[in-house]
Amino acid sequence: MNQVVLTACIAEASALRYTPAGLPALNFTLEHESQVEEAGQQRQVKVVVKAVAFGSMAETLVRQPIGGNWKFTGFLATPRNGKHPVLHIQSFVQD
């Protein structure tokens, strides 16, 4: 199963673009910071994740403020010309 749930803030967003098929698309960057327990110890975790949204999800996300905290749900995929996975957003709600 490939499902990711991440609470993060929108750190950066590109301009809304359109795929060759005319589908709205938005590339953006998410930042997450939290404490988790690992091997019985508390650990401070920070991560920056590249993300993308398509269709009505992209049109909604482009209107959200930079820095707002959200709970994102989606899946990871590596772009054809990329080396690092990108989080494809399927839904989000305010955290």
Backbone hydrogen bonds in HBPLUS format (Angstrom, degrees):
<---DONOR---> <-ACCEPTOR-->    atom                        ^
c    i                          cat <-CA-CA->   ^        H-A-AA   ^      H-
h    n   atom  resd res      DA  || num        DHA   H-A  angle D-A-AA Bond
n    s   type  num  typ     dist DA aas  dist angle  dist       angle   num
A0004-VAL N   A0074-GLY O   2.79 MM  70  5.30 163.4  1.82 145.2 147.1     1
A0074-GLY N   A0004-VAL O   2.94 MM  70  5.30 151.9  2.02 149.1 156.0     2
A0006-LEU N   A0072-PHE O   2.89 MM  66  5.24 159.5  1.93 149.3 156.2     3
A0072-PHE N   A0006-LEU O   2.80 MM  66  5.24 169.0  1.81 154.5 150.6     4
A0008-ALA N   A0070-TRP O   2.92 MM  62  5.63 153.9  1.99 158.9 166.7     5
A0070-TRP N   A0008-ALA O   2.86 MM  62  5.63 163.9  1.88 155.9 159.4     6
A0009-CYS N   A0031-GLU O   2.90 MM  22  5.40 162.2  1.93 152.0 153.8     7
A0031-GLU N   A0009-CYS O   2.95 MM  22  5.40 156.3  2.01 150.1 157.9     8
A0067-GLY N   A0010-ILE O   2.69 MM  57  5.19 156.0  1.75 146.5 154.6     9
A0011-ALA N   A0029-THR O   2.84 MM  18  5.51 155.4  1.90 150.5 156.9    10
A0029-THR N   A0012-GLU O   2.82 MM  17  5.11 159.7  1.86 146.4 149.4    11
A0014-SER N   A0027-ASN O   2.93 MM  13  5.64 171.8  1.94 172.7 170.0    12
A0017-ARG N   A0025-ALA O   2.93 MM   8  5.24 179.0  1.93 162.4 162.6    13
A0025-ALA N   A0017-ARG O   2.77 MM   8  5.24 152.5  1.84 147.0 145.6    14
A0019-THR N   A0023-LEU O   2.86 MM   4  5.14 162.1  1.89 141.1 144.7    15
A0022-GLY N   A0019-THR O   2.74 MM   3  5.07 162.2  1.77 117.9 122.9    16
A0055-GLY N   A0024-PRO O   2.80 MM  31  4.90 140.0  1.96 145.6 143.6    17
A0026-LEU N   A0053-ALA O   2.91 MM  27  5.29 151.5  1.99 153.6 157.8    18
A0053-ALA N   A0026-LEU O   2.98 MM  27  5.29 145.6  2.10 141.8 152.4    19
A0028-PHE N   A0051-ALA O   2.98 MM  23  5.31 165.9  2.00 142.0 143.3    20
A0051-ALA N   A0028-PHE O   2.77 MM  23  5.31 159.2  1.82 168.4 163.1    21
A0030-LEU N   A0049-VAL O   2.78 MM  19  5.11 170.7  1.79 156.1 159.2    22
A0049-VAL N   A0030-LEU O   2.85 MM  19  5.11 161.6  1.88 145.9 152.2    23
A0032-HIS N   A0047-VAL O   2.89 MM  15  5.29 161.9  1.92 159.0 163.6    24
A0047-VAL N   A0032-HIS O   2.95 MM  15  5.29 156.0  2.01 146.8 149.8    25
A0034-SER N   A0045-VAL O   2.91 MM  11  5.30 154.4  1.97 147.3 155.1    26
A0045-VAL N   A0034-SER O   2.71 MM  11  5.30 176.1  1.72 164.9 164.7    27
A0036-VAL N   A0043-ARG O   2.92 MM   7  5.34 158.2  1.96 150.3 155.8    28
A0043-ARG N   A0036-VAL O   2.72 MM   7  5.34 150.9  1.80 157.9 168.2    29
A0038-GLU N   A0041-GLN O   2.77 MM   3  5.32 163.3  1.80 156.7 159.2    30
A0041-GLN N   A0038-GLU O   2.99 MM   3  5.32 162.3  2.02 113.7 119.5    31
A0087-LEU N   A0050-LYS O   2.96 MM  37  6.32 168.3  1.98 151.8 149.4    32
A0052-VAL N   A0087-LEU O   2.91 MM  35  6.30 149.0  2.01 155.5 156.1    33
A0089-ILE N   A0052-VAL O   2.92 MM  37  6.18 163.8  1.95 164.6 169.7    34
A0058-ALA N   A0055-GLY O   3.06 MM   3  5.45 123.4  2.39 106.1 118.6    35
A0059-GLU N   A0055-GLY O   3.20 MM   4  6.62 157.6  2.25 148.4 154.9    36
A0060-THR N   A0056-SER O   2.96 MM   4  6.15 145.3  2.09 144.1 152.6    37
A0061-LEU N   A0057-MET O   2.92 MM   4  6.08 166.0  1.94 151.2 155.4    38
A0062-VAL N   A0058-ALA O   3.03 MM   4  6.07 154.9  2.10 150.5 155.5    39
A0063-ARG N   A0060-THR O   3.20 MM   3  5.64 149.1  2.30 108.9 117.4    40
A0064-GLN N   A0061-LEU O   3.02 MM   3  5.27 165.0  2.05 112.6 117.4    41
A0068-GLY N   A0065-PRO O   3.41 MM   3  5.83 166.0  2.43 126.0 126.7    42
A0095-ASP N   A0069-ASN O   3.30 MM  26  5.70 176.2  2.30 120.2 121.3    43
A0071-LYS N   A0093-VAL O   2.77 MM  22  5.36 164.4  1.79 164.1 169.6    44
A0093-VAL N   A0071-LYS O   3.07 MM  22  5.36 147.5  2.18 135.5 145.1    45
A0073-THR N   A0091-SER O   2.92 MM  18  5.26 160.0  1.96 155.5 152.0    46
A0090-GLN N   A0073-THR O   2.77 MM  17  5.76 171.8  1.77 151.7 153.9    47
A0091-SER N   A0073-THR O   3.16 MM  18  5.26 151.4  2.24 146.2 144.6    48
A0075-PHE N   A0088-HIS O   3.10 MM  13  5.33 145.6  2.22 136.0 144.1    49
A0088-HIS N   A0075-PHE O   2.76 MM  13  5.33 173.6  1.77 168.4 166.2    50
A0077-ALA N   A0086-VAL O   3.08 MM   9  5.48 151.3  2.16 142.0 150.6    51
A0086-VAL N   A0077-ALA O   2.78 MM   9  5.48 160.3  1.82 145.1 149.1    52
A0082-GLY N   A0079-PRO O   3.07 MM   3  4.88 166.8  2.08 107.4 110.2    53
